[in-house]
């Protein structure tokens, strides 16, 4: 998995702006059901918006890191309690990233 360039992140942020959060992480954190829903959503969408409900900054950062690690995706953006991640489909990606 190669790193995204700044230009690619900018392109994905623009695409992700109009998205609604598909997965919501509640007060119980990253349970098995949330991780299963995340994997299911990643099989349907390349770009995903996730809402994290937690007050503690360290806990939120740990959840973000775990989500990126478990989903094998790229972190595109975090604003407040909303994060955007990207993972290209293995076959026939729908989002074509700019080269640079």
Backbone as JSON Lines, residues from 0, in Angstrom:
{"i":0,"aa":"X","n":[0.85,-1.17,0.0],"ca":[0.0,0.0,0.0],"c":[0.9,1.24,0.0]}
{"i":1,"aa":"X","n":[0.86,1.99,-1.09],"ca":[1.69,3.18,-1.19],"c":[1.0,4.36,-0.5]}
{"i":2,"aa":"X","n":[1.81,5.32,-0.1],"ca":[1.25,6.5,0.55],"c":[0.56,7.39,-0.48]}
{"i":3,"aa":"X","n":[-0.45,8.11,-0.01],"ca":[-1.14,9.07,-0.87],"c":[-0.34,10.37,-0.9]}
{"i":4,"aa":"X","n":[-0.27,10.98,-2.07],"ca":[0.38,12.28,-2.17],"c":[-0.59,13.36,-1.67]}
{"i":5,"aa":"X","n":[-0.07,14.54,-1.43],"ca":[-0.92,15.65,-0.98],"c":[-1.99,15.99,-2.0]}
{"i":6,"aa":"X","n":[-1.64,15.91,-3.28],"ca":[-2.59,16.19,-4.34],"c":[-3.73,15.15,-4.34]}
{"i":7,"aa":"X","n":[-3.38,13.89,-4.14],"ca":[-4.38,12.83,-4.09],"c":[-5.29,13.01,-2.88]}
{"i":8,"aa":"X","n":[-4.71,13.38,-1.75],"ca":[-5.53,13.62,-0.55],"c":[-6.49,14.78,-0.78]}
{"i":9,"aa":"X","n":[-6.0,15.83,-1.43],"ca":[-6.85,16.99,-1.73],"c":[-8.02,16.57,-2.62]}
{"i":10,"aa":"X","n":[-7.74,15.75,-3.62],"ca":[-8.76,15.24,-4.53],"c":[-9.79,14.4,-3.76]}
{"i":11,"aa":"X","n":[-9.32,13.54,-2.86],"ca":[-10.23,12.69,-2.08],"c":[-11.03,13.49,-1.06]}
{"i":12,"aa":"X","n":[-10.43,14.53,-0.47],"ca":[-11.15,15.39,0.47],"c":[-12.31,16.06,-0.24]}
{"i":13,"aa":"X","n":[-12.08,16.52,-1.47],"ca":[-13.14,17.17,-2.24],"c":[-14.28,16.19,-2.53]}
{"i":14,"aa":"X","n":[-13.94,14.95,-2.87],"ca":[-14.96,13.93,-3.14],"c":[-15.7,13.55,-1.85]}
{"i":15,"aa":"X","n":[-14.98,13.49,-0.74],"ca":[-15.56,13.05,0.53],"c":[-16.43,14.1,1.19]}
{"i":16,"aa":"X","n":[-16.31,15.34,0.75],"ca":[-17.05,16.43,1.38],"c":[-18.56,16.21,1.34]}
{"i":17,"aa":"X","n":[-19.06,15.7,0.23],"ca":[-20.51,15.53,0.05],"c":[-21.04,14.24,0.69]}
{"i":18,"aa":"X","n":[-20.15,13.37,1.16],"ca":[-20.59,12.1,1.73],"c":[-21.24,12.27,3.09]}
{"i":19,"aa":"X","n":[-22.14,11.37,3.41],"ca":[-22.71,11.29,4.76],"c":[-21.96,10.18,5.51]}
{"i":20,"aa":"X","n":[-21.81,10.29,6.82],"ca":[-21.14,9.22,7.57],"c":[-21.9,7.9,7.41]}
{"i":21,"aa":"X","n":[-21.19,6.86,7.02],"ca":[-21.79,5.54,6.81],"c":[-21.66,4.7,8.07]}
{"i":22,"aa":"X","n":[-20.51,4.77,8.72],"ca":[-20.26,4.0,9.94],"c":[-20.17,4.97,11.11]}
{"i":23,"aa":"X","n":[-20.82,4.62,12.21],"ca":[-20.75,5.45,13.41],"c":[-20.2,4.62,14.56]}
{"i":24,"aa":"X","n":[-19.15,5.14,15.2],"ca":[-18.56,4.48,16.35],"c":[-19.13,5.16,17.59]}
{"i":25,"aa":"X","n":[-19.86,4.42,18.4],"ca":[-20.55,4.98,19.55],"c":[-19.71,4.95,20.81]}
{"i":26,"aa":"X","n":[-20.4,5.09,21.93],"ca":[-19.72,5.17,23.22],"c":[-19.06,3.85,23.64]}
{"i":27,"aa":"X","n":[-19.47,2.75,23.0],"ca":[-18.89,1.44,23.35],"c":[-17.6,1.17,22.59]}
{"i":28,"aa":"X","n":[-17.2,2.1,21.74],"ca":[-15.93,1.99,21.04],"c":[-16.0,1.05,19.85]}
{"i":29,"aa":"X","n":[-14.84,0.5,19.51],"ca":[-14.73,-0.37,18.34],"c":[-15.08,-1.81,18.71]}
{"i":30,"aa":"X","n":[-16.35,-2.12,18.72],"ca":[-16.78,-3.48,19.01],"c":[-16.65,-4.33,17.75]}
{"i":31,"aa":"X","n":[-16.85,-5.62,17.9],"ca":[-16.78,-6.54,16.76],"c":[-17.82,-6.18,15.7]}
{"i":32,"aa":"X","n":[-19.01,-5.78,16.14],"ca":[-20.07,-5.44,15.18],"c":[-19.7,-4.18,14.38]}
{"i":33,"aa":"X","n":[-19.07,-3.21,15.02],"ca":[-18.64,-2.0,14.31],"c":[-17.57,-2.35,13.29]}
{"i":34,"aa":"X","n":[-16.62,-3.19,13.67],"ca":[-15.56,-3.59,12.74],"c":[-16.12,-4.39,11.57]}
{"i":35,"aa":"X","n":[-17.13,-5.24,11.85],"ca":[-17.78,-6.0,10.77],"c":[-18.51,-5.06,9.81]}
{"i":36,"aa":"X","n":[-19.19,-4.06,10.36],"ca":[-19.89,-3.07,9.53],"c":[-18.89,-2.26,8.71]}
{"i":37,"aa":"X","n":[-17.76,-1.94,9.3],"ca":[-16.71,-1.2,8.59],"c":[-16.22,-2.01,7.39]}
{"i":38,"aa":"X","n":[-15.95,-3.29,7.61],"ca":[-15.46,-4.14,6.52],"c":[-16.51,-4.3,5.43]}
{"i":39,"aa":"X","n":[-17.76,-4.44,5.84],"ca":[-18.86,-4.55,4.88],"c":[-18.98,-3.28,4.04]}
{"i":40,"aa":"X","n":[-18.87,-2.13,4.69],"ca":[-18.97,-0.86,3.98],"c":[-17.78,-0.63,3.05]}
{"i":41,"aa":"X","n":[-16.6,-1.07,3.47],"ca":[-15.41,-0.89,2.64],"c":[-15.47,-1.77,1.39]}
{"i":42,"aa":"X","n":[-16.26,-2.84,1.43],"ca":[-16.38,-3.68,0.23],"c":[-17.31,-3.02,-0.79]}
{"i":43,"aa":"X","n":[-18.13,-2.05,-0.36],"ca":[-19.07,-1.37,-1.25],"c":[-18.6,0.02,-1.66]}
{"i":44,"aa":"X","n":[-17.83,0.68,-0.79],"ca":[-17.4,2.06,-1.02],"c":[-15.89,2.15,-0.91]}
{"i":45,"aa":"X","n":[-15.27,2.88,-1.82],"ca":[-13.83,3.12,-1.72],"c":[-13.52,4.25,-0.75]}
{"i":46,"aa":"X","n":[-14.38,5.25,-0.74],"ca":[-14.2,6.41,0.12],"c":[-15.3,6.38,1.17]}
{"i":47,"aa":"X","n":[-14.92,6.46,2.43],"ca":[-15.88,6.25,3.51],"c":[-15.72,7.34,4.57]}
{"i":48,"aa":"X","n":[-16.85,7.86,5.02],"ca":[-16.86,8.85,6.1],"c":[-17.35,8.14,7.36]}
{"i":49,"aa":"X","n":[-16.62,8.32,8.45],"ca":[-16.92,7.64,9.72],"c":[-17.04,8.68,10.82]}
{"i":50,"aa":"X","n":[-18.07,8.56,11.63],"ca":[-18.27,9.47,12.76],"c":[-17.87,8.74,14.04]}
{"i":51,"aa":"X","n":[-17.04,9.39,14.85],"ca":[-16.58,8.8,16.11],"c":[-17.12,9.65,17.25]}
{"i":52,"aa":"X","n":[-17.86,9.0,18.14],"ca":[-18.4,9.72,19.29],"c":[-17.6,9.38,20.54]}
{"i":53,"aa":"X","n":[-16.7,10.27,20.88],"ca":[-15.93,10.14,22.12],"c":[-15.45,11.52,22.53]}
{"i":54,"aa":"X","n":[-15.3,11.72,23.8],"ca":[-14.85,13.02,24.32],"c":[-13.33,13.08,24.45]}
{"i":55,"aa":"X","n":[-12.7,11.94,24.73],"ca":[-11.27,11.9,25.01],"c":[-10.46,11.91,23.71]}
{"i":56,"aa":"X","n":[-9.55,12.87,23.59],"ca":[-8.73,13.0,22.37],"c":[-7.85,11.78,22.14]}
{"i":57,"aa":"X","n":[-7.21,11.29,23.21],"ca":[-6.31,10.14,23.05],"c":[-7.09,8.91,22.62]}
{"i":58,"aa":"X","n":[-8.27,8.72,23.21],"ca":[-9.11,7.59,22.85],"c":[-9.55,7.7,21.38]}
{"i":59,"aa":"X","n":[-9.9,8.91,20.95],"ca":[-10.3,9.13,19.56],"c":[-9.14,8.81,18.62]}
{"i":60,"aa":"X","n":[-7.94,9.28,18.96],"ca":[-6.77,9.02,18.11],"c":[-6.46,7.53,18.04]}
{"i":61,"aa":"X","n":[-6.61,6.83,19.17],"ca":[-6.4,5.38,19.17],"c":[-7.41,4.68,18.28]}
{"i":62,"aa":"X","n":[-8.67,5.13,18.31],"ca":[-9.71,4.54,17.46],"c":[-9.39,4.79,15.99]}
{"i":63,"aa":"X","n":[-8.97,6.0,15.66],"ca":[-8.62,6.34,14.28],"c":[-7.5,5.44,13.78]}
{"i":64,"aa":"X","n":[-6.45,5.3,14.6],"ca":[-5.32,4.45,14.22],"c":[-5.75,3.0,14.02]}
{"i":65,"aa":"X","n":[-6.6,2.51,14.91],"ca":[-7.06,1.12,14.82],"c":[-7.94,0.91,13.58]}
{"i":66,"aa":"X","n":[-8.82,1.88,13.28],"ca":[-9.68,1.77,12.1],"c":[-8.83,1.7,10.84]}
{"i":67,"aa":"X","n":[-7.83,2.57,10.73],"ca":[-6.96,2.6,9.54],"c":[-6.19,1.28,9.44]}
{"i":68,"aa":"X","n":[-5.71,0.79,10.57],"ca":[-4.93,-0.46,10.58],"c":[-5.79,-1.66,10.22]}
{"i":69,"aa":"X","n":[-6.96,-1.77,10.83],"ca":[-7.83,-2.93,10.61],"c":[-8.4,-2.94,9.19]}
{"i":70,"aa":"X","n":[-8.75,-1.77,8.67],"ca":[-9.37,-1.71,7.34],"c":[-8.34,-1.67,6.21]}
{"i":71,"aa":"X","n":[-7.04,-1.58,6.53],"ca":[-5.98,-1.49,5.53],"c":[-6.26,-0.34,4.56]}
{"i":72,"aa":"X","n":[-6.59,0.82,5.12],"ca":[-6.96,1.97,4.3],"c":[-6.02,3.13,4.57]}
{"i":73,"aa":"X","n":[-6.22,4.2,3.8],"ca":[-5.46,5.44,3.98],"c":[-6.33,6.44,4.7]}
{"i":74,"aa":"X","n":[-5.76,7.14,5.66],"ca":[-6.46,8.23,6.33],"c":[-6.37,9.46,5.43]}
{"i":75,"aa":"X","n":[-7.54,9.98,5.03],"ca":[-7.57,11.14,4.15],"c":[-7.69,12.41,4.97]}
{"i":76,"aa":"X","n":[-8.59,12.4,5.97],"ca":[-8.88,13.63,6.7],"c":[-9.56,13.32,8.02]}
{"i":77,"aa":"X","n":[-9.3,14.16,9.02],"ca":[-10.03,14.13,10.28],"c":[-10.43,15.55,10.61]}
{"i":78,"aa":"X","n":[-11.74,15.78,10.75],"ca":[-12.25,17.08,11.18],"c":[-13.19,16.82,12.34]}
{"i":79,"aa":"X","n":[-12.83,17.31,13.51],"ca":[-13.66,17.08,14.69],"c":[-13.81,15.6,14.97]}
{"i":80,"aa":"X","n":[-15.04,15.11,14.97],"ca":[-15.3,13.7,15.23],"c":[-15.6,12.91,13.97]}
{"i":81,"aa":"X","n":[-15.25,13.46,12.82],"ca":[-15.52,12.79,11.55],"c":[-14.2,12.53,10.83]}
{"i":82,"aa":"X","n":[-14.05,11.3,10.37],"ca":[-12.85,10.95,9.6],"c":[-13.23,10.41,8.24]}
{"i":83,"aa":"X","n":[-12.34,10.57,7.28],"ca":[-12.55,10.05,5.93],"c":[-11.38,9.12,5.63]}
{"i":84,"aa":"X","n":[-11.72,7.89,5.18],"ca":[-10.69,6.92,4.81],"c":[-10.91,6.48,3.37]}
{"i":85,"aa":"X","n":[-9.82,5.98,2.76],"ca":[-9.87,5.55,1.36],"c":[-9.15,4.23,1.23]}
{"i":86,"aa":"X","n":[-9.8,3.29,0.53],"ca":[-9.15,2.04,0.14],"c":[-9.68,1.69,-1.25]}
{"i":87,"aa":"X","n":[-8.78,1.62,-2.22],"ca":[-9.18,1.31,-3.59],"c":[-9.66,-0.13,-3.68]}
{"i":88,"aa":"X","n":[-10.63,-0.35,-4.56],"ca":[-11.08,-1.71,-4.83],"c":[-9.94,-2.47,-5.49]}
{"i":89,"aa":"X","n":[-9.86,-3.79,-5.21],"ca":[-8.82,-4.61,-5.83],"c":[-9.04,-4.71,-7.34]}
{"i":90,"aa":"X","n":[-10.3,-4.89,-7.73],"ca":[-10.64,-4.99,-9.14],"c":[-11.55,-3.83,-9.52]}
{"i":91,"aa":"X","n":[-11.24,-3.2,-10.63],"ca":[-12.03,-2.11,-11.17],"c":[-12.32,-0.98,-10.16]}
{"i":92,"aa":"X","n":[-11.29,-0.24,-9.77],"ca":[-11.52,0.9,-8.86],"c":[-12.42,1.94,-9.52]}
{"i":93,"aa":"X","n":[-13.34,2.51,-8.72],"ca":[-14.26,3.52,-9.23],"c":[-13.66,4.91,-9.19]}
{"i":94,"aa":"X","n":[-12.81,5.17,-8.21],"ca":[-12.18,6.48,-8.07],"c":[-10.79,6.41,-8.7]}
{"i":95,"aa":"X","n":[-10.57,7.21,-9.72],"ca":[-9.26,7.27,-10.38],"c":[-8.49,8.45,-9.77]}
{"i":96,"aa":"X","n":[-7.41,8.14,-9.07],"ca":[-6.62,9.18,-8.41],"c":[-5.74,9.91,-9.4]}
{"i":97,"aa":"X","n":[-5.49,11.21,-9.17],"ca":[-4.5,11.91,-10.01],"c":[-3.12,11.3,-9.8]}
{"i":98,"aa":"X","n":[-2.28,11.38,-10.79],"ca":[-0.97,10.73,-10.73],"c":[-0.07,11.33,-9.65]}
{"i":99,"aa":"X","n":[-0.05,12.66,-9.54],"ca":[0.86,13.3,-8.59],"c":[0.12,13.81,-7.39]}
